[in-house]
Amino acid sequence: MTEGVMNQQVAHPMEKFQRQVRSLVQSKAVKPTDHLWKIALLYGDEWSYWKKELQEFDFSMQDPISDLLAVETWEEDT
């Protein structure tokens, strides 16, 4: 690891996921009104990780995708 990397603000993994989901909505693969579980069909093996992450942020798989896209900052309770 290079020096200085520890001091940089690293984007939360959920920010990357949110950008990917936004891209799916823009490409019309899913709709903002679809339930979050619909994303599972597109993520395959990776879905168990993302489902766990979403649940840690109190998302339900029945929530609309628009709720995920509405989050402005991803902060973990420490």
C-alpha atoms as a printed R data frame, in Angstrom:
   type eleno elety resid chain resno       x       y       z
1  ATOM     1    CA   MET     A     1   0.000   0.000   0.000
2  ATOM     2    CA   THR     A     2   1.353   3.427  -0.834
3  ATOM     3    CA   GLU     A     3   1.797   6.058   1.810
4  ATOM     4    CA   GLY     A     4  -1.022   8.579   2.022
5  ATOM     5    CA   VAL     A     5  -3.745   6.202   0.883
6  ATOM     6    CA   MET     A     6  -4.981   5.858   4.454
7  ATOM     7    CA   ASN     A     7  -5.646   9.596   4.666
8  ATOM     8    CA   GLN     A     8  -7.731   9.841   1.521
9  ATOM     9    CA   GLN     A     9 -11.505   9.830   1.728
10 ATOM    10    CA   VAL     A    10 -12.529   6.547   0.183
11 ATOM    11    CA   ALA     A    11 -15.979   6.300  -1.365
12 ATOM    12    CA   HIS     A    12 -18.282   4.007   0.563
13 ATOM    13    CA   PRO     A    13 -18.924   0.749  -1.332
14 ATOM    14    CA   MET     A    14 -22.621   1.626  -1.278
15 ATOM    15    CA   GLU     A    15 -21.877   4.775  -3.322
16 ATOM    16    CA   LYS     A    16 -20.454   2.603  -6.076
17 ATOM    17    CA   PHE     A    17 -23.441   0.253  -5.833
18 ATOM    18    CA   GLN     A    18 -25.822   3.221  -5.944
19 ATOM    19    CA   ARG     A    19 -24.118   4.530  -9.114
20 ATOM    20    CA   GLN     A    20 -24.424   1.080 -10.707
21 ATOM    21    CA   VAL     A    21 -28.116   0.885  -9.825
22 ATOM    22    CA   ARG     A    22 -28.684   4.427 -11.142
23 ATOM    23    CA   SER     A    23 -27.064   3.314 -14.397
24 ATOM    24    CA   LEU     A    24 -29.407   0.303 -14.528
25 ATOM    25    CA   VAL     A    25 -32.383   2.645 -14.119
26 ATOM    26    CA   GLN     A    26 -31.075   5.001 -16.823
27 ATOM    27    CA   SER     A    27 -30.601   2.066 -19.204
28 ATOM    28    CA   LYS     A    28 -34.157   0.960 -18.355
29 ATOM    29    CA   ALA     A    29 -32.999  -2.449 -17.057
30 ATOM    30    CA   VAL     A    30 -35.040  -1.674 -13.936
31 ATOM    31    CA   LYS     A    31 -37.506   1.057 -12.978
32 ATOM    32    CA   PRO     A    32 -37.272   3.337  -9.914
33 ATOM    33    CA   THR     A    33 -40.603   1.885  -8.763
34 ATOM    34    CA   ASP     A    34 -39.320  -1.720  -8.897
35 ATOM    35    CA   HIS     A    35 -38.557  -3.463  -5.616
36 ATOM    36    CA   LEU     A    36 -34.923  -3.815  -4.588
37 ATOM    37    CA   TRP     A    37 -35.067  -7.606  -4.928
38 ATOM    38    CA   LYS     A    38 -35.321  -7.169  -8.702
39 ATOM    39    CA   ILE     A    39 -31.671  -6.088  -8.722
40 ATOM    40    CA   ALA     A    40 -30.778  -9.580  -7.465
41 ATOM    41    CA   LEU     A    41 -31.587 -10.966 -10.899
42 ATOM    42    CA   LEU     A    42 -28.858  -8.765 -12.384
43 ATOM    43    CA   TYR     A    43 -26.207  -9.265  -9.703
44 ATOM    44    CA   GLY     A    44 -26.165 -13.046  -9.426
45 ATOM    45    CA   ASP     A    45 -23.472 -14.298  -7.050
46 ATOM    46    CA   GLU     A    46 -22.664 -10.792  -5.788
47 ATOM    47    CA   TRP     A    47 -26.219 -10.241  -4.584
48 ATOM    48    CA   SER     A    48 -25.801 -11.858  -1.155
49 ATOM    49    CA   TYR     A    49 -23.133  -9.268  -0.301
50 ATOM    50    CA   TRP     A    50 -25.218  -6.314  -1.505
51 ATOM    51    CA   LYS     A    51 -28.381  -7.624   0.159
52 ATOM    52    CA   LYS     A    52 -26.521  -7.792   3.476
53 ATOM    53    CA   GLU     A    53 -25.200  -4.249   2.973
54 ATOM    54    CA   LEU     A    54 -28.673  -2.938   2.141
55 ATOM    55    CA   GLN     A    55 -30.163  -4.618   5.208
56 ATOM    56    CA   GLU     A    56 -27.488  -3.050   7.399
57 ATOM    57    CA   PHE     A    57 -28.818   0.312   6.211
58 ATOM    58    CA   ASP     A    58 -32.372  -0.789   7.106
59 ATOM    59    CA   PHE     A    59 -33.516  -1.413   3.561
60 ATOM    60    CA   SER     A    60 -36.115  -4.081   2.888
61 ATOM    61    CA   MET     A    61 -36.070  -6.036  -0.351
62 ATOM    62    CA   GLN     A    62 -39.616  -4.729  -0.862
63 ATOM    63    CA   ASP     A    63 -38.478  -1.089  -0.843
64 ATOM    64    CA   PRO     A    64 -38.554   0.703  -4.193
65 ATOM    65    CA   ILE     A    65 -35.254   1.271  -5.978
66 ATOM    66    CA   SER     A    66 -35.970   5.006  -5.810
67 ATOM    67    CA   ASP     A    67 -35.414   4.855  -2.009
68 ATOM    68    CA   LEU     A    68 -31.874   3.576  -2.594
69 ATOM    69    CA   LEU     A    69 -31.199   6.278  -5.183
70 ATOM    70    CA   ALA     A    70 -32.457   8.988  -2.804
71 ATOM    71    CA   VAL     A    71 -29.685   8.398  -0.232
72 ATOM    72    CA   GLU     A    72 -27.238  11.301  -0.257
73 ATOM    73    CA   THR     A    73 -24.557  10.033   2.122
74 ATOM    74    CA   TRP     A    74 -23.639   6.563   3.255
75 ATOM    75    CA   GLU     A    75 -22.340   6.663   6.795
76 ATOM    76    CA   GLU     A    76 -21.873   3.711   9.082
77 ATOM    77    CA   ASP     A    77 -22.798   4.018  12.727
78 ATOM    78    CA   THR     A    78 -19.580   3.521  14.649
